[in-house]
Amino acid sequence: GGELNAQSITVGLRGEGEFHQESGTLKINDTLAVKDGNELTGSGTFTQTGGTATINNIKNWQQMAFDRSSGNPMSTEIGTMTNHTPGQVTFIGTDPADAFATIGTMTNYGQVKVTNTTVTFGSYEEHGSYTSDPAVTIINSDLVVKDTGFLVGGSGDLWQIGNDFFNTSLQNVSWNTRQAMLVFFLGPDTKHTLQIPGLDLGLTPAGFINNFAWGRLAVNGQELWLMDAGTPGGALYVGDIEGLTISGLDILNIHSTPGLNLYYDPLLNPELEGKTYHLSGGGYLAPAVPLPGSVWLLLTGLAGLAAAQPWRRCCRR
């Protein structure tokens, strides 16, 4: 029990420090720093396993864990959070629907891992890695992934975006959302931008391998504007697409430009009948069958051996 109300707290300044909240109420009106980044020495660990934490601003260079896996009553509300290199932040719940953490603005340069929980962000900017295993990530405004950033998620992992998704990542080998789901929902309005860093490899299974593919894309009741992350010639490969507004062979609620295409798995979209459709403004929605899982694993392993060469998207900029 109890209550701690502080202006600022630094954990691990000039030495080793640990802060563990198991219950009660924690309120930090200014900044929680886990190891001061201006110090050459010192390490810190912050752990919350219960109680209520309301923190205006977090700066982390070390270890932070928000862990509700024990099922203890717990809530976490953070205004602004910056996870610096080599910081690690984990959110752990009891079930992917278990929502206890809300962060207003998040910027990550280190590692973030979300397991068995739903985490809600106002906006999120990724320079490092974000791993969902499995979890639900809700971003009410924009998701921005920079050149060094990447996302990892599998079956049962869900990203929900309320506004735009800007993606200029160069980390095609590390990125893996081939079985994860991307959903656009009503945010400020029904219009969304999706920036695409992937290459257009045509109607081939290769487009699903190390190429920023998604398992499912949902645009129910929304309009999507595709934007190339480089010079014209990109593509997005997805397994299943739901929420399309179709008139004949025209897709009315996904807008693109000539040369920027969208590919789908016809086995997962029988209603599209394996046909090629026109996207509003240019580009095509066309069928491309991905490889079976065992073959895909083999090829991605081989591709990893060749990962030392630069990602070709740099040549499209």
N, C-alpha and C positions, 0 to 999 in steps of 0.2 A: 504494500500500500504506500501511502505517502505521496508527496508532491515536491517536485524540484522545478523552480522557476528561475531561469538564468538569462543574463543578457547574451553571453557567449561562452562556449566551452571548447577547449583544445585538448584532444586526447593523444598522448604520445609525444609531447613537446620535450625535446632534449632527453629522451629516454624511452622506455617502453611504458605504454599506458593501455588500460582496458576499461571500457565502460559497458556495463551489462544492465539493461532494464528488464526485469521479470514481471513487474506489475506497477501499479500506481500511475502517476501522471508526470510526464516530462514536457516542459515548455521552454523553448529557447527562442528568445525574441530577435536575436541577430544571427550569429553564425556558429555552427558546429563544425570544427575543423578536426579531422582525424589525421594526425601528424601535420604539422605546419610545413608547407612546401618550401618555405624559405630556410629551413634548418637542414644541415647536412646529415645530422643524426636524428634518431628517434623513430619509433614505430608505434602505431596505435591500432586498436581494434574496438569497434562499436558493434554491440549486439542488442537487438530488441527481441524478446521472446514472449512478451505480454505487456498489458497496460496500454496507455494512450500516449503517443508522442506527437507533439505539434512543434515543428522546427521551421523557422523562417528560411534559413539558408544552410546548405551543407557543402563543404569542400572536403573531398576525400582523396588521399594519396595511398591509403593502405587497405584495410579490410573492414567492410560493413556488411552486416547480415540482419535482415528483417525476417525473422523465422517464426511462423505461426504453426509449424508442423505438429506441435504438441496439442493443438486445439485450444490453447488458452485464449481468453478474450483479449483482443488486440486491435488497435487501429493506429495507422501511421499517416500523418499529413505533413507534407513537405512543400514549402513554397518554391524554392529554387535549389537545384542540386547539380554540382559539377563533380564528375568523377575523373580525376587526373591520372595519367600514367604513373605508376603501374597499378592503380587502384582497382579493387574488386568489390562489386556490390551484388548481393544476392537477395532475392525475395522468394520466400518459400511458404506455401500454404498447405492446406489439407486436401484441396481439390481444385481443378482449373477454374471452377466457378467461385472459389473462395476469394472475395474481394475485401482487402483490408488496407491497401496502400494507395494513396493519391499523391502525385507529384505535379506541381504546376508547370515548371520548366526544367527540362533535364538535358544536360550536355555530357556526353560520355567520350573520354579518350582512352579508357582502360577496358575493363571487362564487366559486363552486366549479365547476370543469369537469373531467369525467372522460372520457377518450378511449382507446379500444382497451385496456381493462384491466378487471379486477375489483377493486373496493375493498370491504373489509369493515369495518363499524363495529359497535361494541357498541350504541350508541344515537346518534341524530342529531336535532338540532333546527335547523330552517331559519327564518331571518328574512330571508334574502336570496334569491339565485338558485342553483339547482343544475342544471347542464346535463350530460346524458349523450349522448355523440356518437361512436360507439355504445359502450356499456359495460354492465357488470353491477354493480349496487350491492346489497350484502348488508348488512342491518341485523339483527343478532341479537336485539335487544330492540325498542324503540319508535322509530318515525319520527314526529316532531312538526313540523308546518308551521304557523307562526304567520301572523297577518294579512298581513304584508308579504312573506311567503315564497312562492316558486313553484318548480315543477319543469318541466324541458323535456327531452323525449326523443322519439325517433321509432322507426321500425321497427328491430328488433334491440336496443333498449334494454330493460333488465330491472331492476326493483326487487323484491328478495326481503325480506319482512318476517317476522321470527321471533315477534313479539308483536303490538303494537297500532299502528295508524296513525291519529293524531289530526290533523285538518286543519281549521283555521279560516281558511284563506287567503281574502283578498279580491281576489287578483290573477287573476281569471278570464281576462282578455285575454292576459296574459303567460304563464299556465300553458298548457302544451301536451304532453299525454301521450296524445293521441288514437290514436297508433299504437304506443305502448309497452305493456309487459306488467307487471302487478302480480301477484306471487305471495305467498301466505301459506304458510309452512312451519312444521314442528314446532319450537317454541322452548321456553319454559318448560312449555307444554302445547299442546293443539290448539285452544284457544279464543282468538279474536282480535276486537278492536273495530276497525271501520272507520268513521271519522267523515266525513260527507258534506257539503260546502259548496255543492253544485250545486243549481240550481233544478229543479223538476218542470215541464217544458214539455210533458208528455204524449207521445202516440205520434207525435211529429214529428221530422224530421231536425234541427230547431233545437236539440234537446237535446244534440247532439254538438258544438256550436259554442260555443267560449268558455264552457264549462260544466263543466270539470274531468273530462272524459270520459277513459276508458282504452281502449286497443285490445284488451286481453285481461286477464281476471281469472281466476286459478287458485286453487282452494280444495281441491285434492285431499287427502282425508283430514283436512280441517280443518273447524271450525265458525266461522262469521262472524256477528258481531253488528253490524248497521248502527246508526249513531248520527247524528242530525241535528246539524249545526253551528249551526243557528239554531232558530227556532220551527218547529213541525211544518209540513211541506210541501216537503221536499227530495227529490232523486233523484240516482242515479248512472247514467250512460249508459256502457255498455261494448260493444265489438264482439263479442268471443267470450268465453264463460264455460266453464270446464272444471272438473270435479270436483264437479258437483252431485249430491246425493243426492235422488232423486225418488221419490215414492210417489203415483201417480195425477196429480193436479194440485197436489200439495203439495211444496214444497222444504223438506227437513228440516234441512239444514245451513247455511242462511242465515236469520238471525233479524232481524226488524225490528219496527216499530211502525206502527199505522195512519197512513197519509199519507206514509210514507217508502218510496219505490219504487225498483225496479231495472229498467232497460231494457236489452234486448239486440238485436243485429242478427240477424234470422231467417235472413238469407242465409249467415251464418257459423255458425249453430247449427241445421242442418237437423233434428237429432235432437229439438229442442224443438217442431218442427212449427208454428211460428208461434203457439203457444198462450199464454194467460195463466195464470200459476201463482200460488198463494198462498205467501207467505213465512211462516215460522213466527213467530207472535206478531202478525202484521199486515203490511200492505203487499203489493205485487204484484211479480212478475217478468213483464214484458210486452214484446212485440216493438215495436221502433221502427227503421225503416230509415234509416241515415244517407245524406247526400247524396254523389254522386260527388266524387272528389277535386278536379276542376277547379272545380266549383261551390262546394265548401267553401272553397277558397282565395279565390275571389272574395268570398264572404260574410264570411270572416274579415277580409279587407282592409277591407271596408266597415264591419265592426264595430269595427275599430281606430280609424276616424275618429270613431266615437261613444263612444270609451272615456273621454272626459273626464267623462261622467256617472258618479256613484257606482255601484258594483256593488250590485245589488238585494238581495243576501243580507243587507246591513246592516239592511234593513227586516224581516227575519225573526228578528232576534236578540231 
